[in-house]
Amino acid sequence: MGSGYGAGGSGSNHTYGGYLGLNELLALQRDNEGVSNDEMHFIIVHQTFELWFKQVIRELREVRDLLAAEHVPESDVPTAVAHLGRVTEIFRLMGHQWKVMETLTPQGFLAFRDGLGTASGFESFQMREMEILLGLKNEDRIHEMDPLGHFRKLASRSEADALALATLEAALEEVTLVDALTNWLERTPIQGSFYGQDGDDQTVEDYVDSHLSAYAAIGEAIGARMEAQGVENIEAVKARFASATQGAQDYLKPDGATNRARAGLLFIESYRELPLLAWPRILIDAIVELEESMVIWRTCHARMVERIIGRRVGTGGSSGVDYLDATAKYRIFGDLWGVRTILLKPELRPALLNPEVYGFAGNRS
């Protein structure tokens, strides 16, 4: 590549700077306006976040589109996993970027903070688009916040703000990643029975009931053993096990009806050694790892803010650190985390039926 910063035509004639649009990119930090080193650093870190958000949104849409297909070829699952892995690494990288921000001292930030006015990371429309695309529900947000409410107020201010609102409104009409994943999990073959075939409902219900019975028996056995050992407050302990059993029942049979998507998820996690379930299990792990990386990123954000401005009110009027800490509790893929609570060790699982369906020779309990 050439060393100039002007576009030198198209294709192989591009210079390095022209291909990357460096003239335009490097003019966005407003250093010609006399910003300090600290403020330029603040701007660059946040601009970098937004560039990564742009990439994340594209990767997540690709995964969503793959899983939203009526039939998902097995060969598409490793592709989805690769996209998810890239997003996870991006969030890990962004988590480390908060350490760069921490080189900004409290006094250094206060020197230019007033110049931000009411500008706040809360106004990152790409962050909201990403949350919507993933499937974060309004009722799961802090105070059931409307993610578009603030952007509706901004839309009249400029064409760019109106475009941001339109982008978010369009995102609300799309299938979310969590919905696409749920529909995909619902079609998991359980005990050799396929979604929609004759007798499937009964097969799935029998599997779920068998698992729940084994899970309940564990709690009862442990409670009895602890009582025999003279554990104090045994009634409270037994109540906890009873609550756990009820929690498993509510998870797999919300409102009394078997949830096939959760049953499929449980089956994949329980029999993860089966060849046919190998990539589905890796996909589930990849999504959990992604959400974990997002939680860590949000937590690092809160600690960085606390370190620099303490418990001040945020520039946009939010509660600052308290708000950021609350967002770290978001779990979009709650089912994938919840299933881990009710797993059984291999010897207690329901006996596997029709193992040949999973590319597995012989029965294994």
C-alpha positions as CSV (number, residue, x, y, z in Angstrom):
1,M,0.0,0.0,0.0
2,G,1.1,3.5,-0.7
3,S,2.0,5.9,2.1
4,G,-0.2,8.8,1.0
5,Y,-3.4,9.7,2.6
6,G,-5.4,10.5,-0.5
7,A,-7.6,8.0,-2.4
8,G,-5.7,6.9,-5.4
9,G,-8.5,5.5,-7.5
10,S,-10.3,2.3,-6.9
11,G,-9.3,-1.3,-6.1
12,S,-5.6,-1.9,-6.2
13,N,-4.9,1.8,-6.8
14,H,-6.0,2.7,-3.3
15,T,-3.4,4.1,-0.9
16,Y,-3.4,2.9,2.7
17,G,-4.9,6.2,3.9
18,G,-7.4,6.3,1.1
19,Y,-8.6,2.8,1.7
20,L,-9.1,3.5,5.4
21,G,-10.4,7.0,4.9
22,L,-7.8,8.4,7.3
23,N,-8.2,12.0,6.3
24,E,-11.9,11.9,7.3
25,L,-11.3,9.6,10.3
26,L,-8.4,11.7,11.8
27,A,-10.4,14.9,11.5
28,L,-13.1,13.7,13.9
29,Q,-11.2,14.2,17.1
30,R,-11.5,18.0,16.9
31,D,-7.9,18.6,17.8
32,N,-8.0,21.7,15.6
33,E,-10.4,23.1,18.2
34,G,-7.7,23.1,20.9
35,V,-8.9,20.1,22.9
36,S,-6.5,18.9,25.6
37,N,-4.7,15.6,25.5
38,D,-7.1,14.3,28.1
39,E,-10.1,15.3,26.2
40,M,-8.8,13.9,22.9
41,H,-8.1,10.6,24.7
42,F,-11.7,10.6,26.0
43,I,-13.0,11.2,22.5
44,I,-10.9,8.5,20.9
45,V,-11.8,5.9,23.4
46,H,-15.5,6.5,22.9
47,Q,-15.2,6.7,19.1
48,T,-13.4,3.4,19.1
49,F,-16.3,1.9,21.1
50,E,-18.7,3.1,18.5
51,L,-16.6,1.6,15.7
52,W,-16.6,-1.8,17.5
53,F,-20.4,-1.5,18.1
54,K,-20.8,-1.2,14.4
55,Q,-18.9,-4.4,13.8
56,V,-20.8,-6.2,16.7
57,I,-24.1,-5.3,15.2
58,R,-23.2,-6.8,11.8
59,E,-21.8,-10.0,13.4
60,L,-24.9,-10.4,15.6
61,R,-27.3,-9.9,12.6
62,E,-25.4,-12.6,10.7
63,V,-25.8,-15.0,13.6
64,R,-29.5,-14.1,14.0
65,D,-30.1,-14.7,10.3
66,L,-28.4,-18.1,10.4
67,L,-30.5,-19.3,13.4
68,A,-33.7,-17.7,12.2
69,A,-33.8,-19.9,9.1
70,E,-36.7,-22.4,9.0
71,H,-34.1,-25.2,8.6
72,V,-30.6,-24.5,10.0
73,P,-28.0,-26.7,8.2
74,E,-25.5,-28.3,10.6
75,S,-22.7,-26.6,8.6
76,D,-24.2,-23.2,9.5
77,V,-23.7,-23.7,13.3
78,P,-19.9,-23.5,13.2
79,T,-20.2,-20.3,11.2
80,A,-22.5,-18.8,13.8
81,V,-20.1,-19.9,16.5
82,A,-17.2,-18.1,14.7
83,H,-19.2,-14.9,14.5
84,L,-20.1,-15.1,18.2
85,G,-16.4,-15.7,19.1
86,R,-15.4,-12.6,17.3
87,V,-18.0,-10.5,19.2
88,T,-16.8,-12.0,22.5
89,E,-13.2,-11.0,21.7
90,I,-14.4,-7.5,20.8
91,F,-16.1,-7.1,24.2
92,R,-13.0,-8.4,25.9
93,L,-10.9,-5.9,24.0
94,M,-13.4,-3.1,24.9
95,G,-13.2,-4.2,28.6
96,H,-9.5,-3.5,28.5
97,Q,-10.1,-0.1,26.9
98,W,-11.6,1.0,30.2
99,K,-8.2,0.6,31.6
100,V,-6.9,3.1,29.1
101,M,-9.7,5.5,30.2
102,E,-8.5,5.0,33.9
103,T,-5.3,6.9,33.0
104,L,-7.6,10.0,33.1
105,T,-7.4,11.5,36.6
106,P,-10.5,12.9,38.3
107,Q,-9.2,16.5,38.0
108,G,-8.2,15.8,34.3
109,F,-11.8,14.8,33.5
110,L,-13.4,17.7,35.5
111,A,-11.3,20.1,33.4
112,F,-13.4,19.4,30.4
113,R,-16.5,17.7,31.7
114,D,-18.7,20.8,31.6
115,G,-18.1,21.0,27.9
116,L,-20.0,17.7,27.5
117,G,-23.2,19.4,28.5
118,T,-25.9,16.7,28.6
119,A,-24.1,14.4,26.2
120,S,-24.0,10.9,27.7
121,G,-23.1,7.4,26.7
122,F,-26.8,6.8,27.3
123,E,-27.3,8.4,23.9
124,S,-25.4,5.8,22.0
125,F,-28.0,4.6,19.5
126,Q,-25.7,1.8,18.4
127,M,-25.7,0.4,22.0
128,R,-29.5,0.5,22.0
129,E,-29.7,-1.1,18.6
130,M,-27.3,-3.9,19.8
131,E,-29.5,-4.5,22.9
132,I,-32.6,-4.6,20.8
133,L,-31.1,-7.0,18.3
134,L,-29.9,-9.3,21.1
135,G,-33.4,-9.3,22.6
136,L,-33.3,-7.2,25.8
137,K,-36.9,-6.7,26.7
138,N,-38.2,-3.3,28.1
139,E,-39.5,-5.0,31.2
140,D,-36.1,-6.3,32.0
141,R,-34.5,-2.9,31.7
142,I,-33.9,-0.6,34.7
143,H,-37.3,0.8,35.7
144,E,-38.7,-0.8,32.5
145,M,-37.1,2.0,30.5
146,D,-38.3,2.7,27.0
147,P,-35.0,2.5,25.0
148,L,-36.4,4.8,22.3
149,G,-38.0,7.4,24.6
150,H,-34.9,9.6,24.7
151,F,-34.3,9.3,21.0
152,R,-37.8,10.4,20.2
153,K,-37.1,13.6,22.0
154,L,-33.8,14.1,20.1
155,A,-35.3,13.3,16.7
156,S,-36.6,16.8,16.0
157,R,-33.1,18.3,16.6
158,S,-31.4,17.1,13.5
159,E,-31.6,14.8,10.5
160,A,-28.9,12.6,12.1
161,D,-31.0,12.2,15.3
162,A,-34.1,11.4,13.2
163,L,-32.1,8.8,11.3
164,A,-31.0,7.2,14.6
165,L,-34.6,7.0,15.7
166,A,-35.6,5.4,12.4
167,T,-32.8,2.9,12.7
168,L,-34.0,1.9,16.2
169,E,-37.6,1.7,15.2
170,A,-36.6,-0.6,12.4
171,A,-34.6,-2.8,14.7
172,L,-37.7,-3.3,16.9
173,E,-39.5,-4.9,14.0
174,E,-36.7,-7.5,13.5
175,V,-36.5,-11.0,14.9
176,T,-34.2,-10.9,17.9
177,L,-31.3,-13.2,18.4
178,V,-32.8,-14.6,21.6
179,D,-36.1,-15.4,19.7
180,A,-34.2,-17.0,16.8
181,L,-32.2,-19.1,19.3
182,T,-35.3,-20.1,21.1
183,N,-37.1,-21.2,17.9
184,W,-33.9,-23.2,17.0
185,L,-33.8,-24.9,20.4
186,E,-37.5,-25.8,20.2
187,R,-36.7,-28.0,17.2
188,T,-34.1,-30.0,19.1
189,P,-34.7,-33.8,18.7
190,I,-35.4,-35.0,22.2
191,Q,-35.0,-38.7,23.0
192,G,-35.0,-39.3,19.3
193,S,-38.3,-37.5,18.8
194,F,-38.5,-34.7,16.4
195,Y,-40.5,-31.5,16.7
196,G,-44.0,-31.8,15.3
197,Q,-43.9,-35.6,14.7
198,D,-46.6,-37.9,16.1
199,G,-46.2,-38.6,19.8
200,D,-43.5,-35.9,20.2
201,D,-45.4,-34.0,22.9
202,Q,-45.7,-37.1,25.1
203,T,-42.1,-38.1,24.6
204,V,-40.9,-34.6,25.6
205,E,-43.2,-34.5,28.6
206,D,-42.0,-38.0,29.8
207,Y,-38.4,-36.8,29.5
208,V,-39.1,-33.6,31.4
209,D,-41.1,-35.4,34.1
210,S,-38.3,-38.0,34.5
211,H,-35.7,-35.3,34.9
212,L,-37.8,-33.4,37.4
213,S,-38.4,-36.5,39.5
214,A,-34.6,-37.2,39.6
215,Y,-33.9,-33.6,40.5
216,A,-36.5,-33.6,43.3
217,A,-35.1,-36.9,44.7
218,I,-31.6,-35.3,45.0
219,G,-32.9,-32.5,47.2
220,E,-34.9,-34.9,49.4
221,A,-32.0,-37.2,49.8
222,I,-29.6,-34.4,50.8
223,G,-32.1,-32.9,53.1
224,A,-32.6,-36.3,54.9
225,R,-28.9,-36.8,55.2
226,M,-28.3,-33.4,56.6
227,E,-31.2,-33.9,59.1
228,A,-29.6,-37.2,60.2
229,Q,-26.3,-35.3,60.7
230,G,-28.0,-32.9,63.0
231,V,-27.7,-29.8,60.9
232,E,-29.2,-26.7,62.5
233,N,-32.2,-25.0,61.0
234,I,-33.0,-28.1,59.0
235,E,-36.5,-26.9,58.2
236,A,-35.1,-23.8,56.5
237,V,-32.6,-26.1,54.6
238,K,-35.4,-28.4,53.5
239,A,-37.4,-25.3,52.4
240,R,-34.5,-24.2,50.2
241,F,-34.4,-27.6,48.5
242,A,-38.2,-27.5,48.0
243,S,-37.9,-24.1,46.5
244,A,-35.2,-25.3,44.2
245,T,-37.4,-28.2,43.1
246,Q,-40.3,-25.8,42.4
247,G,-37.9,-23.6,40.5
248,A,-37.0,-26.5,38.2
249,Q,-40.7,-27.2,37.7
250,D,-41.4,-23.6,36.9
251,Y,-38.5,-23.4,34.5
252,L,-39.4,-26.5,32.5
253,K,-43.1,-26.2,32.9
254,P,-44.1,-22.6,33.1
255,D,-47.8,-22.3,33.7
256,G,-47.9,-26.1,33.9
257,A,-47.1,-26.7,30.2
258,T,-43.8,-28.1,29.1
259,N,-41.6,-25.6,27.3
260,R,-40.1,-27.5,24.5
261,A,-37.3,-24.9,23.8
262,R,-36.1,-25.2,27.4
263,A,-36.5,-29.0,27.3
264,G,-34.3,-29.0,24.1
265,L,-31.7,-26.9,25.9
266,L,-31.7,-29.2,28.8
267,F,-31.3,-32.2,26.6
268,I,-28.4,-30.6,24.7
269,E,-26.7,-29.7,28.0
270,S,-27.4,-33.1,29.6
271,Y,-26.2,-35.3,26.7
272,R,-23.5,-33.0,25.4
273,E,-21.2,-35.9,24.5
274,L,-23.5,-37.1,21.7
275,P,-22.0,-36.3,18.3
276,L,-25.1,-34.6,16.8
277,L,-25.3,-32.3,19.9
278,A,-21.6,-31.3,19.8
279,W,-22.0,-28.1,17.8
280,P,-25.3,-27.1,19.4
281,R,-23.6,-27.4,22.7
282,I,-20.6,-25.3,21.5
283,L,-23.1,-22.7,20.1
284,I,-24.8,-22.4,23.5
285,D,-21.5,-22.1,25.3
286,A,-20.5,-19.4,22.8
287,I,-23.6,-17.3,23.6
288,V,-23.1,-17.7,27.3
289,E,-19.5,-16.6,26.9
290,L,-20.6,-13.7,24.8
291,E,-23.1,-12.5,27.5
292,E,-20.5,-13.0,30.2
293,S,-18.0,-10.8,28.3
294,M,-20.7,-8.1,28.0
295,V,-21.4,-8.3,31.7
296,I,-17.7,-7.9,32.5
297,W,-17.5,-5.0,30.1
298,R,-20.4,-3.2,31.8
299,T,-18.9,-3.9,35.2
300,C,-15.5,-2.5,34.1
301,H,-17.3,0.5,32.8
302,A,-18.9,1.1,36.2
303,R,-15.7,0.7,38.1
304,M,-13.9,3.1,35.7
305,V,-16.6,5.7,36.2
306,E,-16.6,5.3,40.0
307,R,-12.8,5.7,40.0
308,I,-12.9,8.9,38.1
309,I,-16.1,10.7,39.2
310,G,-17.2,8.7,42.3
311,R,-21.0,8.9,42.8
312,R,-21.7,12.0,40.8
313,V,-24.9,12.3,38.8
314,G,-24.2,11.3,35.2
315,T,-23.9,14.0,32.5
316,G,-27.2,12.9,31.0
317,G,-28.9,13.1,34.4
318,S,-28.7,9.4,35.2
319,S,-27.7,8.0,38.7
320,G,-24.2,7.5,37.3
321,V,-22.4,4.5,38.8
322,D,-25.7,3.1,40.3
323,Y,-27.2,3.0,36.8
324,L,-24.2,1.3,35.3
325,D,-24.0,-1.3,38.1
326,A,-27.7,-2.1,37.5
327,T,-27.1,-2.7,33.8
328,A,-24.5,-5.3,34.7
329,K,-27.4,-7.4,36.1
330,Y,-29.0,-7.7,32.6
331,R,-29.3,-11.3,31.4
332,I,-30.8,-11.5,27.9
333,F,-30.2,-15.2,27.5
334,G,-31.6,-16.1,30.9
335,D,-32.6,-19.6,29.9
336,L,-29.0,-20.5,29.0
337,W,-27.9,-19.5,32.5
338,G,-30.9,-20.9,34.3
339,V,-30.6,-24.4,32.9
340,R,-27.3,-24.9,34.7
341,T,-29.1,-24.8,38.0
342,I,-31.1,-28.0,37.2
343,L,-28.6,-30.2,35.5
344,L,-28.0,-33.7,36.8
345,K,-24.8,-35.7,36.9
346,P,-24.6,-38.3,34.1
347,E,-25.6,-41.4,36.1
348,L,-28.9,-39.7,37.3
349,R,-30.0,-38.5,33.9
350,P,-33.1,-40.1,32.3
351,A,-32.0,-43.1,30.2
352,L,-31.2,-42.1,26.6
353,L,-33.7,-43.4,24.1
354,N,-33.0,-43.9,20.3
355,P,-29.3,-43.2,20.6
356,E,-28.8,-43.9,16.9
357,V,-30.5,-40.6,16.1
358,Y,-27.5,-38.8,17.5
359,G,-24.8,-40.7,15.7
360,F,-24.1,-42.7,18.8
361,A,-23.8,-46.5,18.9
362,G,-25.3,-48.1,21.9
363,N,-27.3,-46.9,24.8
364,R,-25.8,-44.9,27.6
365,S,-27.6,-43.9,30.8
